Amino acid sequence: MHCLNSIAPTDEELISFALDGEALPEEANDHLQQCETCKRRLAAYKQANAYLLSHLYRSQCPSGEKLSLYCADLLPADERTSIASHVKDCPLCATEVEQSRSFLRTTNVELPAPSFSLRTLLHPIFATRIIRTQPQFALRGDASETAWPRQYTAESIDLSLHLSLTNSGEHMLLGILTSADPTESVDAFEGVLAELYTAPGLLVANRDEPAASPLLRTQGDDLGNIVFKPVPAGNYAMVVYLPNCELVIEDLPIE
């Protein structure tokens, strides 16, 4: 189905008009209004576009319900990781997630607390604390047990933990995530879920014990920072849900 008129719109022009609404050249538009052949060409492109939209548009995206549960942190760890990976590459889902999180922040919605058990983690990796020895005065007891900041490493992930006091006198725990992999950017940690549990909690639990709920929960920002506040004095365990594994920090005392 072709039009032999020299001023007829080209296939590229009709496709751009049908898909993106891009205006046709004035002569081509005038011709389109009078040419039945070109009208049929345009209708065919619009029909093909409608078919693709109805069958393929966002076919790989999670459902709206899944995205809502993801924003409320009510999905299992494996689904949460999968959706986080998808949202990172999909601007449409990223927009929906931001809108849902904005709604949750401004609306008093009662959400059930998730539970955690080491046995429910898919790929837990335990971080090793790095203690850099420095010359110091001899003190009674082991100062390294309570020294801050603390450095942890697990595979290619490094976590630096800093403890400070807010103006109101409450503890704030700041974690800075970085990767030893030069191909991985800092924003890869944006949106990762991090949870703080009273230790030892379920890190040493057996199958007969119920799952524990986190004391505090937060998400990583675009700089790889995670912030917990206020944190009461106590001994804690931390879990950071990275895209391919769960980073576990044991024995985290805060005094």
PEKA-V579003 format. One line per field, one symbol per residue. ss: DSSP state (a for helix, b for strand, c for the rest). A space follows every 10 residues. Layout:
# PEKA-V579003
ss: ???
This chain:
# PEKA-V579003
ss: cccccccccc aaaaaaaaaa cccccaaaaa aaaacaaaaa aaaaaaaaaa aaaaaacccc cccaaaaaaa acccccaaaa aaaaaaaaac aaaaaaaaaa aaaaaacccc ccccbbcaaa cccbbbcbbb cccccccccc ccaaaccccb bbbbccbbbb bbbbbccccc bbbbbbbbbc cccccaaaac ccbbbbbbcc aaaacccccc cbbccbbbbc ccccbbbbbb bccbbbbbbb bccccbbbbb bbbbc
